[in-house]
Amino acid sequence: ESSFASLSLALALAESLSRFTIGREDLRLESLFLDEGFSTLDAETLDVVLAGLEALDWQDRLVGVISHIPELSERMEARVVVRKALGGSTVEVDL
């Protein structure tokens, strides 16, 4: 429940900030990164959260979701996958 509440608060704050920056491109919030917070959600709640994220109209804003949950990654429209290895990490971009 606290993860769900935190996500709701972050999204609401991001939306509120965008209303205050109308006409002020130098103050516009263009990106929002959500770091984890999904691993404690059960499958049903995760589905509700993802459906909510997918339904939002981001109007030229970037929302980055950082997660280790494959089900979450699969539902994202575009992905940057970082794979850690002994010789160095690799990065794969899937647009």
N, C-alpha and C positions, 0 to 999 in steps of 0.2 A: 504493500500500500504506500509506503514512503517513496519508493521508486516512481510509482505512478503519479503521486502528488508532486514530486520534484520535477518530473517531465512536464506535467501540466503547468507548473509555475514557470519553468524556463520558456516554454512556448508562449505563454501569456505575456511574459515580460518582453520577449522578442517582438511580439505583435504590438504591444503598447508603445515600445520605443519607436517603431516604424511610423506610428501616427504623429509623434512629436517631431519627426524629421522631415515632414513634407516641405519641399522647397529647399531643403538643406542637404544637398548631396554629400557634403563633407561629414555629416553626422549619421548618414544612413547605415543601418545594420544590414550587411550583405551576407554574413555567414554566421551559422550557429553550429557548434559541434557538441554532440551528445556522447559523452564518454562512459561506456558501459552502463551500469544501472539496470540492465535487462536480465541478468543471469538469475535473479531471485524471483522472476515472474513465472507463474505457471503457464502452460501452453495457451490456455484460454485468454488470460490477461495479456500475454504477449501478442496474441492475434488482435485483440481490441486496440492495443497501443499502436501496432503497425498499421492497422486500418485507419486509425486517426491520423497518423503521420502521412499516409498515402492520400488521404482526402484533403489535406491542407493545400491551399493555393499559395505557393511560395513567392510568386511575383518576382522573378529574377533574383531570388536569394538561394544561397547554398546551405544545405543542411547536411552535415557530416555525422554519421553514426559510427562510433568506434565500438566494435564488439567481437567476441569470440564465438558467438552463437551462429551456427551454420543456417538455421531456419530464418534468422533475421537477415543475414547476408543475401540469401537467395531471393528475398523479396525486394531488395534494393534495386533501383533502376540502373545504377552504375556502381562499380566497386573498385576499390584499390585494395589489393590483397598483398600483405607483407608476410613473407615466409622467412622465419629465422633459421639460420643454419650455422654450423661451426665455421665455415669459410667466409661467412658474410650473408647478410640478408638479401633476398630478392624481392622485387616489387612487380606486380602484375596489375595492369589497368584494364578493366573491362567496362567499356562504355555502352 
